[in-house]
């Protein structure tokens, strides 16, 4: 779905960054909590229920629930699902699946947004390479973040790494600014040209969340208006961190202590 994004790029104060660190840390802790439950035979609805209870117990609420009508607390994207997979009781994880779990707790009004692709038991060599490459893409994109860099530098680094591995970068979904609002400027495409795009300034906070496909980059959104899948049915993986531009580089806000 198309989102209406506020235009001004927000610059966070030191106090606001402290709030974002707390929300980001909670997102990281939630992904750590759910990992042992990612097992064959578990339904994506069970994972969503566990995340919902944990989030509430830690004094937060789940941002996805009710967002533009989204019906669940998390997104669970399995195998060829690129993003926004809706948890359900019938979808049981199987040995060899990969699943991205995307969580966004709101703590004291601030959003912490992160996701991770998990391997369910033993996966194929190709799936393992895709997952490792996707994580590498995210980290290389993060390494480009510093004052006066451009958003295009991030996308260029990600695209080069993915395509060198023989994979493709999804164009239809991008990273985004975040704070007391779920989605704000700047857009952060995971492909691009160095030296192009928004100039980065200290205090800017946004997500870097590359979606990398084994096959082509094209996606299709299913009739539920949320679930995006690869057009060719190939595997897709994703990782996401929320980052802040600092005076001398970058800080990842969605890390464990």
BAMI-883341 format. One record per residue (C-alpha): residue in one letter; x, z, y. Coordinates in steps of 0.5 Angstrom, whole numbers, plus 2048, in hexadecimal, padded with zeros to 3 digits. Layout:
@residu->a&xx->X&zz->Z&yy->Y
...
END
This chain:
@residu->x&xx->800&zz->800&yy->800
@residu->x&xx->802&zz->7FF&yy->807
@residu->x&xx->804&zz->805&yy->80B
@residu->x&xx->803&zz->806&yy->813
@residu->x&xx->80A&zz->809&yy->815
@residu->x&xx->80B&zz->80C&yy->81B
@residu->x&xx->810&zz->808&yy->81F
@residu->x&xx->815&zz->80E&yy->823
@residu->x&xx->81B&zz->810&yy->81E
@residu->x&xx->81B&zz->817&yy->81E
@residu->x&xx->821&zz->81B&yy->820
@residu->x&xx->821&zz->822&yy->81C
@residu->x&xx->823&zz->828&yy->820
@residu->x&xx->828&zz->82D&yy->81C
@residu->x&xx->822&zz->832&yy->81B
@residu->x&xx->81E&zz->82C&yy->818
@residu->x&xx->823&zz->82A&yy->813
@residu->x&xx->823&zz->831&yy->811
@residu->x&xx->81C&zz->830&yy->80F
@residu->x&xx->81D&zz->82A&yy->80C
@residu->x&xx->823&zz->82C&yy->808
@residu->x&xx->81E&zz->832&yy->805
@residu->x&xx->819&zz->82C&yy->803
@residu->x&xx->81E&zz->828&yy->800
@residu->x&xx->821&zz->82D&yy->7FC
@residu->x&xx->81B&zz->82F&yy->7F9
@residu->x&xx->81A&zz->827&yy->7F7
@residu->x&xx->820&zz->828&yy->7F4
@residu->x&xx->81F&zz->82E&yy->7F0
@residu->x&xx->818&zz->82B&yy->7EE
@residu->x&xx->81B&zz->825&yy->7EB
@residu->x&xx->820&zz->82A&yy->7E7
@residu->x&xx->81A&zz->82E&yy->7E5
@residu->x&xx->817&zz->828&yy->7E2
@residu->x&xx->81C&zz->825&yy->7DE
@residu->x&xx->81C&zz->829&yy->7D8
@residu->x&xx->815&zz->827&yy->7D7
@residu->x&xx->816&zz->820&yy->7D7
@residu->x&xx->816&zz->81F&yy->7CF
@residu->x&xx->813&zz->81A&yy->7CA
@residu->x&xx->80B&zz->81B&yy->7C9
@residu->x&xx->80A&zz->81F&yy->7D0
@residu->x&xx->805&zz->81B&yy->7D5
@residu->x&xx->806&zz->819&yy->7DC
@residu->x&xx->800&zz->81E&yy->7DE
@residu->x&xx->804&zz->824&yy->7DB
@residu->x&xx->80A&zz->823&yy->7DF
@residu->x&xx->805&zz->822&yy->7E5
@residu->x&xx->802&zz->828&yy->7E3
@residu->x&xx->808&zz->82C&yy->7E2
@residu->x&xx->80B&zz->82A&yy->7E9
@residu->x&xx->804&zz->82B&yy->7ED
@residu->x&xx->805&zz->833&yy->7EA
@residu->x&xx->80C&zz->833&yy->7EC
@residu->x&xx->80B&zz->831&yy->7F3
@residu->x&xx->805&zz->835&yy->7F4
@residu->x&xx->809&zz->83B&yy->7F1
@residu->x&xx->80F&zz->83A&yy->7F6
@residu->x&xx->80A&zz->83A&yy->7FC
@residu->x&xx->80A&zz->833&yy->7FD
@residu->x&xx->805&zz->82D&yy->7FC
@residu->x&xx->806&zz->826&yy->7F9
@residu->x&xx->806&zz->821&yy->7FF
@residu->x&xx->803&zz->81B&yy->7FA
@residu->x&xx->7FD&zz->81E&yy->7F8
@residu->x&xx->7F7&zz->81B&yy->7FD
@residu->x&xx->7FC&zz->817&yy->801
@residu->x&xx->7F8&zz->811&yy->802
@residu->x&xx->7F4&zz->812&yy->7FC
@residu->x&xx->7FA&zz->813&yy->7F7
@residu->x&xx->7F7&zz->818&yy->7F2
@residu->x&xx->7FD&zz->81C&yy->7EF
@residu->x&xx->802&zz->820&yy->7F1
@residu->x&xx->808&zz->81C&yy->7EF
@residu->x&xx->80A&zz->815&yy->7ED
@residu->x&xx->80C&zz->813&yy->7E6
@residu->x&xx->80F&zz->80C&yy->7E5
@residu->x&xx->810&zz->80A&yy->7DE
@residu->x&xx->815&zz->804&yy->7DC
@residu->x&xx->812&zz->7FE&yy->7DF
@residu->x&xx->80E&zz->802&yy->7E4
@residu->x&xx->812&zz->802&yy->7EB
@residu->x&xx->80F&zz->807&yy->7EF
@residu->x&xx->809&zz->80B&yy->7F0
@residu->x&xx->807&zz->80C&yy->7E9
@residu->x&xx->801&zz->810&yy->7E8
@residu->x&xx->801&zz->816&yy->7E3
@residu->x&xx->7FC&zz->816&yy->7DE
@residu->x&xx->7FA&zz->819&yy->7D7
@residu->x&xx->7FB&zz->813&yy->7D3
@residu->x&xx->802&zz->811&yy->7D5
@residu->x&xx->806&zz->815&yy->7D0
@residu->x&xx->80E&zz->814&yy->7D1
@residu->x&xx->811&zz->811&yy->7CB
@residu->x&xx->819&zz->811&yy->7C8
@residu->x&xx->81C&zz->80C&yy->7CC
@residu->x&xx->818&zz->80C&yy->7D3
@residu->x&xx->81B&zz->80D&yy->7DA
@residu->x&xx->816&zz->810&yy->7DF
@residu->x&xx->817&zz->811&yy->7E6
@residu->x&xx->814&zz->818&yy->7E9
@residu->x&xx->813&zz->818&yy->7F0
@residu->x&xx->811&zz->81E&yy->7F4
@residu->x&xx->810&zz->820&yy->7FB
@residu->x&xx->80E&zz->828&yy->7FC
@residu->x&xx->80C&zz->82A&yy->803
@residu->x&xx->80F&zz->830&yy->805
@residu->x&xx->80E&zz->834&yy->80C
@residu->x&xx->80B&zz->82D&yy->80E
@residu->x&xx->811&zz->829&yy->80C
@residu->x&xx->812&zz->824&yy->807
@residu->x&xx->817&zz->824&yy->801
@residu->x&xx->818&zz->81D&yy->7FE
@residu->x&xx->81C&zz->81B&yy->7F8
@residu->x&xx->81B&zz->818&yy->7F1
@residu->x&xx->81F&zz->817&yy->7EB
@residu->x&xx->81F&zz->812&yy->7E5
@residu->x&xx->81F&zz->816&yy->7DE
@residu->x&xx->821&zz->813&yy->7D7
@residu->x&xx->81C&zz->815&yy->7D2
@residu->x&xx->820&zz->817&yy->7CC
@residu->x&xx->825&zz->811&yy->7CA
@residu->x&xx->824&zz->80B&yy->7CE
@residu->x&xx->827&zz->804&yy->7CD
@residu->x&xx->82E&zz->802&yy->7D0
@residu->x&xx->82B&zz->7FE&yy->7D5
@residu->x&xx->826&zz->803&yy->7D7
@residu->x&xx->82C&zz->808&yy->7D8
@residu->x&xx->830&zz->803&yy->7DC
@residu->x&xx->82A&zz->802&yy->7E0
@residu->x&xx->829&zz->809&yy->7E2
@residu->x&xx->830&zz->80A&yy->7E3
@residu->x&xx->831&zz->804&yy->7E8
@residu->x&xx->82B&zz->807&yy->7EC
@residu->x&xx->82D&zz->80D&yy->7ED
@residu->x&xx->834&zz->80A&yy->7EF
@residu->x&xx->830&zz->806&yy->7F4
@residu->x&xx->82D&zz->80C&yy->7F7
@residu->x&xx->833&zz->80F&yy->7F8
@residu->x&xx->837&zz->809&yy->7FB
@residu->x&xx->831&zz->808&yy->800
@residu->x&xx->832&zz->810&yy->802
@residu->x&xx->839&zz->80F&yy->803
@residu->x&xx->838&zz->80A&yy->808
@residu->x&xx->834&zz->80F&yy->80C
@residu->x&xx->838&zz->811&yy->813
@residu->x&xx->837&zz->811&yy->81A
@residu->x&xx->837&zz->809&yy->81D
@residu->x&xx->836&zz->806&yy->816
@residu->x&xx->830&zz->802&yy->815
@residu->x&xx->82A&zz->802&yy->810
@residu->x&xx->82D&zz->7FB&yy->80E
@residu->x&xx->833&zz->7FE&yy->80B
@residu->x&xx->82F&zz->803&yy->806
@residu->x&xx->82B&zz->7FD&yy->804
@residu->x&xx->832&zz->7F8&yy->803
@residu->x&xx->835&zz->7FE&yy->7FF
@residu->x&xx->830&zz->7FF&yy->7FA
@residu->x&xx->82E&zz->7F7&yy->7F9
@residu->x&xx->836&zz->7F6&yy->7F8
@residu->x&xx->836&zz->7FB&yy->7F2
@residu->x&xx->830&zz->7F9&yy->7EF
@residu->x&xx->831&zz->7F2&yy->7EF
@residu->x&xx->838&zz->7F3&yy->7ED
@residu->x&xx->835&zz->7F6&yy->7E6
@residu->x&xx->830&zz->7F0&yy->7E5
@residu->x&xx->82A&zz->7F4&yy->7E8
@residu->x&xx->825&zz->7F3&yy->7EE
@residu->x&xx->823&zz->7F7&yy->7F4
@residu->x&xx->81C&zz->7F8&yy->7F5
@residu->x&xx->81A&zz->7F5&yy->7FC
@residu->x&xx->813&zz->7F8&yy->7FC
@residu->x&xx->814&zz->7FF&yy->7FD
@residu->x&xx->819&zz->803&yy->802
@residu->x&xx->81C&zz->809&yy->804
@residu->x&xx->818&zz->80D&yy->80A
@residu->x&xx->819&zz->812&yy->80F
@residu->x&xx->816&zz->819&yy->80E
@residu->x&xx->815&zz->81F&yy->811
@residu->x&xx->80F&zz->823&yy->812
@residu->x&xx->80C&zz->81C&yy->811
@residu->x&xx->80C&zz->819&yy->80A
@residu->x&xx->80E&zz->812&yy->80C
@residu->x&xx->811&zz->810&yy->813
@residu->x&xx->816&zz->80B&yy->816
@residu->x&xx->81C&zz->809&yy->814
@residu->x&xx->81A&zz->804&yy->80E
@residu->x&xx->820&zz->804&yy->80A
@residu->x&xx->820&zz->7FE&yy->805
@residu->x&xx->825&zz->7FE&yy->7FF
@residu->x&xx->827&zz->7F7&yy->801
@residu->x&xx->82A&zz->7F4&yy->807
@residu->x&xx->830&zz->7F2&yy->80B
@residu->x&xx->835&zz->7F6&yy->80E
@residu->x&xx->835&zz->7F8&yy->816
@residu->x&xx->82D&zz->7F6&yy->816
@residu->x&xx->827&zz->7FB&yy->817
@residu->x&xx->826&zz->802&yy->81A
@residu->x&xx->82D&zz->805&yy->81D
@residu->x&xx->82D&zz->80C&yy->81A
@residu->x&xx->82E&zz->812&yy->81E
@residu->x&xx->82F&zz->81A&yy->81C
@residu->x&xx->829&zz->81D&yy->81B
@residu->x&xx->825&zz->817&yy->818
@residu->x&xx->822&zz->819&yy->811
@residu->x&xx->820&zz->814&yy->80C
@residu->x&xx->820&zz->812&yy->804
@residu->x&xx->824&zz->80E&yy->800
@residu->x&xx->820&zz->80C&yy->7FA
@residu->x&xx->822&zz->805&yy->7F7
@residu->x&xx->81E&zz->802&yy->7F1
@residu->x&xx->822&zz->7FE&yy->7ED
@residu->x&xx->820&zz->7F9&yy->7E8
@residu->x&xx->823&zz->7F6&yy->7E1
@residu->x&xx->81F&zz->7EF&yy->7E3
@residu->x&xx->81D&zz->7EC&yy->7E9
@residu->x&xx->81B&zz->7F1&yy->7EF
@residu->x&xx->814&zz->7EE&yy->7F0
@residu->x&xx->80E&zz->7F4&yy->7EF
@residu->x&xx->807&zz->7F4&yy->7EE
@residu->x&xx->802&zz->7F9&yy->7F0
@residu->x&xx->7FD&zz->7FB&yy->7EB
@residu->x&xx->7F5&zz->7FB&yy->7EC
@residu->x&xx->7F6&zz->803&yy->7ED
@residu->x&xx->7F9&zz->801&yy->7F4
@residu->x&xx->7FF&zz->805&yy->7F3
@residu->x&xx->803&zz->804&yy->7EC
@residu->x&xx->808&zz->7FF&yy->7EE
@residu->x&xx->80C&zz->7FB&yy->7E8
@residu->x&xx->811&zz->7F6&yy->7E7
@residu->x&xx->80E&zz->7EF&yy->7E7
@residu->x&xx->812&zz->7ED&yy->7E1
@residu->x&xx->811&zz->7F3&yy->7DD
@residu->x&xx->818&zz->7F5&yy->7DD
@residu->x&xx->81B&zz->7FC&yy->7DE
@residu->x&xx->81B&zz->800&yy->7E5
@residu->x&xx->81F&zz->806&yy->7E7
@residu->x&xx->81F&zz->80A&yy->7ED
@residu->x&xx->822&zz->810&yy->7F0
@residu->x&xx->821&zz->813&yy->7F7
@residu->x&xx->824&zz->818&yy->7FC
@residu->x&xx->822&zz->81A&yy->803
@residu->x&xx->828&zz->81A&yy->807
@residu->x&xx->82A&zz->81C&yy->80F
@residu->x&xx->82F&zz->819&yy->813
@residu->x&xx->834&zz->81E&yy->816
@residu->x&xx->839&zz->81D&yy->81B
@residu->x&xx->83E&zz->81B&yy->816
@residu->x&xx->83B&zz->818&yy->810
@residu->x&xx->835&zz->81A&yy->80C
@residu->x&xx->832&zz->820&yy->809
@residu->x&xx->82D&zz->81F&yy->802
@residu->x&xx->827&zz->824&yy->803
@residu->x&xx->825&zz->823&yy->7FC
@residu->x&xx->82A&zz->827&yy->7F9
@residu->x&xx->82A&zz->82D&yy->7F5
@residu->x&xx->82F&zz->833&yy->7F8
END
